[in-house]
Amino acid sequence: MFIAFGIEGVGIYYLYLWGHDPFWFVLLSGLVFFAWGEIYGQIPNHQRGSAVWPKAQRRC
C-alpha cells in the first residue's frame, strides 16, 4: 500500500511539474490512474459501497 501511494504521489508531483508537455501528461496520468487502481484494488470488496450494494441486490 505504501508503494502504491508513493507511486501516485511521485506521479502527481511530476504531473504538476511536467504536465504541460503532452507526452509527459499522457505518461504520468496513466501512471497516476494505475496507482489509483492499485490502491482501490487493495480495499476489500465488503468495504466498497456498502450502502449501495444491498439496494442493488434487492432489485435484481
MDAnalysis code that builds the backbone (N, CA, C; Angstrom):
import MDAnalysis as mda
import numpy as np

u = mda.Universe.empty(180, n_residues=60, atom_resindex=np.repeat(np.arange(60), 3), trajectory=True)
u.add_TopologyAttr("name", ["N", "CA", "C"] * 60)
u.add_TopologyAttr("resid", np.arange(1, 61))
u.add_TopologyAttr("resname", ["MET", "PHE", "ILE", "ALA", "PHE", "GLY", "ILE", "GLU", "GLY", "VAL", "GLY", "ILE", "TYR", "TYR", "LEU", "TYR", "LEU", "TRP", "GLY", "HIS", "ASP", "PRO", "PHE", "TRP", "PHE", "VAL", "LEU", "LEU", "SER", "GLY", "LEU", "VAL", "PHE", "PHE", "ALA", "TRP", "GLY", "GLU", "ILE", "TYR", "GLY", "GLN", "ILE", "PRO", "ASN", "HIS", "GLN", "ARG", "GLY", "SER", "ALA", "VAL", "TRP", "PRO", "LYS", "ALA", "GLN", "ARG", "ARG", "CYS"])
u.atoms.positions = np.array([
    [0.830, -1.180, 0.000],
    [0.000, 0.000, 0.000],
    [0.883, 1.254, 0.000],
    [1.970, 1.205, 0.757],
    [2.886, 2.339, 0.806],
    [3.498, 2.594, -0.566],
    [3.836, 1.523, -1.271],
    [4.432, 1.672, -2.609],
    [3.424, 2.293, -3.569],
    [2.178, 1.849, -3.505],
    [1.154, 2.404, -4.398],
    [0.921, 3.890, -4.122],
    [0.854, 4.270, -2.843],
    [0.693, 5.685, -2.514],
    [1.933, 6.484, -2.913],
    [3.099, 5.879, -2.773],
    [4.329, 6.559, -3.176],
    [4.389, 6.798, -4.676],
    [4.017, 5.788, -5.451],
    [3.990, 5.940, -6.910],
    [3.004, 7.028, -7.308],
    [1.846, 7.029, -6.678],
    [0.852, 8.047, -7.014],
    [1.330, 9.439, -6.616],
    [1.950, 9.560, -5.458],
    [2.465, 10.856, -5.024],
    [3.534, 11.394, -5.953],
    [4.454, 10.538, -6.348],
    [5.510, 10.954, -7.281],
    [4.905, 11.306, -8.633],
    [3.947, 10.501, -9.082],
    [3.299, 10.773, -10.367],
    [2.564, 12.102, -10.372],
    [1.862, 12.407, -9.294],
    [1.137, 13.677, -9.213],
    [2.112, 14.847, -9.155],
    [3.196, 14.682, -8.421],
    [4.181, 15.761, -8.326],
    [4.814, 16.051, -9.694],
    [5.229, 14.994, -10.406],
    [5.823, 15.207, -11.730],
    [4.778, 15.639, -12.752],
    [3.555, 15.255, -12.553],
    [2.482, 15.747, -13.417],
    [2.311, 17.244, -13.231],
    [2.473, 17.698, -12.006],
    [2.430, 19.135, -11.730],
    [3.597, 19.853, -12.417],
    [4.774, 19.240, -12.381],
    [5.959, 19.875, -12.976],
    [5.975, 19.806, -14.504],
    [5.658, 18.633, -15.057],
    [5.816, 18.411, -16.498],
    [4.493, 18.209, -17.234],
    [3.376, 18.490, -16.594],
    [2.077, 18.230, -17.208],
    [1.754, 19.087, -18.413],
    [2.505, 20.119, -18.648],
    [2.241, 20.989, -19.811],
    [2.688, 20.352, -21.116],
    [3.603, 19.392, -21.062],
    [4.059, 18.676, -22.253],
    [3.118, 17.492, -22.495],
    [2.544, 17.367, -23.690],
    [1.555, 16.302, -23.930],
    [2.095, 14.889, -23.693],
    [3.345, 14.649, -24.063],
    [3.918, 13.308, -23.866],
    [3.950, 12.939, -22.384],
    [4.473, 13.820, -21.554],
    [4.563, 13.548, -20.122],
    [3.191, 13.532, -19.470],
    [2.268, 14.351, -19.993],
    [0.911, 14.352, -19.445],
    [0.271, 12.981, -19.615],
    [0.382, 12.417, -20.803],
    [-0.225, 11.100, -21.059],
    [0.470, 10.023, -20.233],
    [1.786, 10.045, -20.214],
    [2.530, 9.025, -19.488],
    [2.281, 9.088, -17.979],
    [2.349, 10.270, -17.419],
    [2.200, 10.400, -15.966],
    [0.753, 10.244, -15.507],
    [-0.198, 10.693, -16.313],
    [-1.592, 10.483, -15.912],
    [-1.940, 8.992, -15.943],
    [-1.369, 8.262, -16.890],
    [-1.544, 6.808, -16.890],
    [-0.947, 6.162, -15.654],
    [0.216, 6.649, -15.225],
    [0.845, 6.140, -14.015],
    [0.003, 6.437, -12.777],
    [-0.554, 7.639, -12.720],
    [-1.395, 8.015, -11.577],
    [-2.661, 7.161, -11.539],
    [-3.298, 6.942, -12.683],
    [-4.506, 6.114, -12.704],
    [-4.187, 4.660, -12.376],
    [-3.011, 4.179, -12.804],
    [-2.601, 2.831, -12.452],
    [-2.432, 2.693, -10.938],
    [-1.765, 3.662, -10.332],
    [-1.566, 3.620, -8.882],
    [-2.897, 3.737, -8.148],
    [-3.811, 4.562, -8.654],
    [-5.130, 4.679, -8.040],
    [-5.856, 3.337, -8.095],
    [-5.748, 2.650, -9.212],
    [-6.369, 1.336, -9.339],
    [-5.752, 0.315, -8.400],
    [-4.442, 0.402, -8.198],
    [-3.783, -0.497, -7.257],
    [-4.272, -0.253, -5.836],
    [-4.435, 1.000, -5.473],
    [-4.926, 1.325, -4.134],
    [-6.363, 0.843, -3.970],
    [-7.200, 1.123, -4.969],
    [-8.603, 0.719, -4.893],
    [-8.741, -0.803, -4.898],
    [-7.851, -1.473, -5.597],
    [-7.900, -2.930, -5.663],
    [-7.514, -3.602, -4.360],
    [-6.821, -2.904, -3.485],
    [-6.410, -3.497, -2.220],
    [-7.459, -3.344, -1.128],
    [-8.501, -2.577, -1.370],
    [-9.582, -2.425, -0.400],
    [-10.503, -3.640, -0.542],
    [-10.790, -4.330, 0.539],
    [-11.663, -5.498, 0.435],
    [-13.037, -5.121, -0.136],
    [-13.644, -6.056, -0.799],
    [-14.897, -5.808, -1.501],
    [-16.023, -5.409, -0.554],
    [-16.042, -5.916, 0.652],
    [-17.133, -5.590, 1.560],
    [-17.052, -4.155, 2.075],
    [-15.941, -3.470, 1.876],
    [-15.826, -2.088, 2.317],
    [-16.185, -1.098, 1.215],
    [-16.308, -1.562, -0.009],
    [-16.627, -0.676, -1.128],
    [-18.134, -0.547, -1.282],
    [-18.645, 0.636, -1.193],
    [-20.046, 0.904, -1.484],
    [-21.016, 0.068, -0.690],
    [-20.804, -0.050, 0.588],
    [-21.672, -0.921, 1.377],
    [-23.107, -0.411, 1.437],
    [-23.319, 0.873, 1.208],
    [-24.680, 1.409, 1.242],
    [-25.401, 1.191, -0.088],
    [-24.675, 0.953, -1.155],
    [-25.288, 0.839, -2.480],
    [-25.600, -0.604, -2.827],
    [-24.715, -1.535, -2.502],
    [-24.888, -2.906, -2.972],
    [-26.121, -3.610, -2.425],
    [-26.491, -3.475, -1.168],
    [-27.705, -4.183, -0.733],
    [-28.946, -3.742, -1.501],
    [-29.052, -2.457, -1.813],
    [-30.204, -1.981, -2.584],
    [-30.175, -2.530, -3.999],
    [-28.989, -2.599, -4.584],
    [-28.879, -3.101, -5.949],
    [-29.186, -4.592, -5.999],
    [-28.826, -5.342, -4.978],
    [-29.105, -6.760, -4.972],
    [-30.580, -7.049, -4.765],
    [-31.299, -6.207, -4.037],
    [-32.729, -6.432, -3.834],
    [-33.515, -6.199, -5.118],
    [-33.020, -5.297, -5.971],
    [-33.739, -5.009, -7.222],
    [-33.611, -6.118, -8.242],
    [-32.585, -6.944, -8.147],
    [-32.336, -7.971, -9.175],
    [-33.225, -9.150, -9.035],
])
